[in-house]
């Protein structure tokens, strides 16, 4: 069975995202942007992206 994360993509570069459960966000290592997960729902609008300092 495929997981929802397999279908989600970054709204800017359309690449795959990495789930960071401990930080409750989806992370894009290529752009170093993170998208918050609010009340169990990913906020995947470009305006919701946050800079992810210190991530690799």
CORBELZI-V285813 format. One record per run of one state. SS is the DSSP state (~ for helix, > for strand, _ for the rest). FROM is the first residue (numbers start at 1). TO is the last residue. If there is no record, write none. Layout:
ss:SS from:FROM to:TO
ss:SS from:FROM to:TO
This chain:
ss:_ from:1 to:3
ss:~ from:4 to:6
ss:_ from:7 to:8
ss:> from:9 to:9
ss:_ from:10 to:15
ss:> from:16 to:16
ss:_ from:17 to:17
ss:> from:18 to:20
ss:~ from:21 to:23
ss:_ from:24 to:24
ss:> from:25 to:28
ss:_ from:29 to:32
ss:> from:33 to:38
ss:_ from:39 to:40
ss:> from:41 to:42
ss:_ from:43 to:45
ss:~ from:46 to:48
ss:_ from:49 to:49
ss:> from:50 to:51
ss:_ from:52 to:56
